[in-house]
Amino acid sequence: MKSTGMVRKVDELGRIVLPAELRQSMDIQERDHMEIFTEGNRIILQKYHPGCIFCQNVDRIVDFQGKKICSECLAKLKDMA
């Protein structure tokens, strides 16, 4: 995990502002949905992608090394090997 050196306070409603530089580098736009995970004592934010990372299909999704891929695209990847 890479440290950014950025520190922000949690406000009275529990909100944290993500710095503009970070949002730009991670392609996070206004109104984007974010997923929240915990790992031990860490909180992890990730831009929410409900469908396949290749075709955006939301049917028959499998998790492959932390990425969501539909079964059709996974089959295409296997055929390429």
N, C-alpha and C positions, 0 to 999 in steps of 0.2 A: 504494500500500500504506500502510495506516494503522499508526502506531506505538502500542503500548499503554503503553509506559514500564515494562513488567514485565520483570524479569530473573530467570532461574532457572538453577541449576547443574545440570550433567549428573552423575548419580551414577556409582558404580563399575560399574554394569551398563548404562550408557548411557541411563538413563531421565531424563525431564524431567517434572515435575508441572505440569499445566496449572492455573492459578489458578481457583478456584471461580467468580469473577465472569465469567471468560472462557468457561468451560464453560456457565454459565447463559445468557449472552447468545447463544451459538452453538448452544444446545439440544443439547449433548453430554452424554449420560448415561453412567453406569457401564456397562461392557461394550459400548459402541458401537464399531463398527469404524471405523478411520481410514485414509485413503489417504495415502501419502507421495509427494511429488513433489519434484523438484529443478528449479530454474531459475537457471542460472548458478551463483553461489555461495550461493543461498538454498535453504532447506528449507521446503516448504509442506505443511502438514497440512490435510486436508479430511475432513469426515464422509463415510463411505462410503455411497453410495446405488447399489446394483447395478442397479436398474431405472429405469423411466421416472419422472421427477419428478412426473408427474400421476397415473398409474394404477398404478405399481409393476410393470408388465409387464416381463419380462426378455427377451422375444423381439423380434427385429428392432429393436434399439436403435441410434440414430444420435446422434452428438455434435453438438449445435447450440449454438454459442457457449459451450462449456464445460459444458453441461448435457446429461444423458442423456434422450432423448425417444424413445418408440417410434414406429414409422411411422404407426400409427393416430392417435395424438394429434397428430403433426406434420401429418397430412392435415386434421384438424379445425381446427388453427390456421390453415392455409392457406385453408380455407373461410370463416373468420371475416373475412379481409382483404378 
